[in-house]
Amino acid sequence: MQPRMALKLKLALPAAAAVVFLSTLTVSAGVSMSGNSDDDRVFSVRCRLEVAGDLQTAAPDSKGVTLPLKVDGRLSFLERRLPAGGKDAEAFRAARSYQVGEARIEVSGQPQENHLPADGRLIVAEGRSNGVRLWSPNQPLTFDTLDLLSTPGDSLALHALLPETEVEAGDTWQPAYWVLPLLTGVEAVSKHELTCRLEKVDDKFAVIEVEGSVEGAIDGAFTKIAVTGQVAWDLAGKHIRQAKITQTEERSVGVVSPGMKVTATMYVDRQPSSLDGPLSGSSVASIPIVPEAGQLALQFNSPWDFTFACDRGWHLFHQTKDVAVLRLVEKGSLIAQCNVSKVPQVAAGSHTPEQTFQGDVQTALAGQLQQIVKAEQLETNDGRWLYRVTGAGTSNGRPMTWYYYLCAAPDGRQVAYAFSLETRFVEQFANRDLGFARSLTFGARATSTAARSK
């Protein structure tokens, strides 16, 4: 199994970008650094992420498998601050228009690439207590897009490192408790410390040294992260000009991600832009303070030419040419798993018979299924045939509930969902399987191909 890169690592600039930090003319003077949200300028931001280390996957013998990892990612976007959405981390919001988004990932020398799609490049970034949340006002983000754009040392989070009062060279300060989780994406923090120091001030820049550490969890997996870096403040322009943030992380194997020992370095370069692009005042004014549920949903694009949407508690755990496995995690606990697979196509206007599908369910759950609680056809408004089978039984001595779906398109293409969860989580699960099934859309390309083959 090749692990997915859902690392919440996040993107790095050539070494030449570090010239700001090489200045030697030191000036002893008080400096005010304000990154207020009322700064209405548009900035051109370039980022690069470099990651090196090892992934650790679970194995039946409990020893696991170590896989060397390398990541080289690049982002480029226009960014404009938005009005605050709340206090603390929620005060930090920005609209972004991405021009470049790409990452090359090597796991055990096997390369894969992730590229930002041509559509949906208008993104809102907003601070939360467990990192920077990204969403699009126009359409749901895909799992791959969210993985690509979610980075450590996000340029928005850097503003929370700035001092609230005037400081002089040599002064230190401790940012608020929520700043390090915002910067690293760690949730359920058990221990943290963060210190910033105004290292030097010259005729152009004030350079801040950053050092800290945090322990907590990411998607339910225990993690320890050490953070070091530098942030350069442009004295004349009154903005963050460059930054270099390094995260060294040790994370245990989790229910939706591999363990890891990695070092990720993020380089950020920011300059005022003479162009607003899609971020004109009138355009960003329409962005809501509170996004709708559909704007926060994630879209799964299958290799079998269909899509569906789900909430952000779901994680794409594993995917092959035959099946995709998603897992639902809430407050660090695994709540449910969903296996999505393509079913052989049948004649247009038909579907696999109900009794045959029920037999397939009984075969799949042999030795576990005690009864089929309900089998029902669900109504749709687009001509799809949708059938749901609810089963009850036990697995490893624990009461279990299963929801199996068969969905057939008018042209005979079929998809199956298999949800499994402990019965004690049924109320918390709250019929979220219905959202998967009702949001399912078959691609037009495959439909036209089927039509041509008749």
C-alpha positions, 0 to 999 in steps of 0.5 A: 500500500502506498500511503496517501500524503495527507500529512498536513505538512504543508509548502518552500523558495530558493536559497536566494530568498533568504537574503533578507536574513543576512543583513548585518547593519544593526540599529537599536530602535523600537519597532512596531509591527502590526499585521492588522486585518484592516490592511487592504493591500493585495500581496503576491505570495510565493511559497515552497515546501521541502520535506524529508524523512520517513513514514511509518506504516502499521503491519500485522507483526506490529513492527511496521514498515519504514518508507523514505519520504521526500516532498517538493511543493510550490504555491503562488497566489494573490492574497488580501485580508478579510474582516475578522471572523471572531477572536483569537485565531478566528480574527485571521482571514484572507481571500486568495487567488492561486496561480500555481499549486503543485507538489512532487511526492516520493515515497520509497522512490516512487514519485507521484504529483499533485496539481491544483485544478484549473477551476476553483482557484479562489480560496478563503483561508481562515484561522481556527484553533487547530490550524488554517481552514481553507474553503472555496466560495464557488465549489467544494474542494477535493481531498487532493486540493485540500492536501496540496494547499494545507501547509505548515507555516501558512502565510496567514498564520505568520501574522499571529507571531508579531508582537502586540506592542513596540519592541527593541532588538533583543526583546522577547515575547510569548504569543498567545496559547492558540498561536502554535496550534494555528501555525502547526495544525495540532489539535487537543494540545497537551503541552506547548511553548513558544517564544519570539525574539527580535533578533536584529533591526537594520535599515530595512528589516526587523528579523524575528527568531521563532522557537517552540514545541507542541505536543497533541494530536492530528486526526487522532494520532499523537504528535510532537512538533518542534518549530524554529524559524525567522520572520522578516518585517519590512520596516518601510512597507510595514508588512511581513516580507519573508519567512522561513519556518522549519517543523520537525515532527514525530507522529504515531501511526493513526487511524487515517494517516501513517506515522512519521519522522519528518522535517518540513521547511516552509519558505514564504516571500510576500510583496505588495501587488499592483494587480488585484486580479479576482480580489477586487474590493467588490469581489471579496465583499461577497465572501460570507463570514460564515461559510455554508455547509456545502462550501465546507464539504469535500468532494471525492472524484473517483477514478470511475468517473463519478463524484460525491460530497462529504463533510470534513470529518471524512478522510481518504485513507486508501485508494486502489484501482478497485476500491476507495476507503474513507474513514470518519474521525471525530475528536480523535476517535474512528467513528465509521469506515466507508468502502466505495467501489465500482460495480459491473455495468448492466443494460441501460434502464436496469440494475443488479436485482435486489435479492442478488445485492442482498445476497452479496451483502450476506456473503461479504459479512459472512460470520458477522451478520446476524440480520438484515434489519431493513432493505429499501429503495430510496427516492431520487430526483435524477433518474438514478436507482438507489437501494439501501440495505441495513444490517446488524451483527458483531465483529470481534465481539462488538455490536456492529451496524452496516449500511450497504448501498447500490446506485445505478445510473440510467445508462446502467453504470453502478456504484456500491457503498459499504459503511461499517460502524460500531452500533454505539456510534449510530446516533453520532453518525446521524445518517451521514451515509445518506449524504454520500448517496444523495450527492452522487453524480455520474460523469457526463463523459462516461455517459456519452461513451455508453451512448456511443456504444449502443 
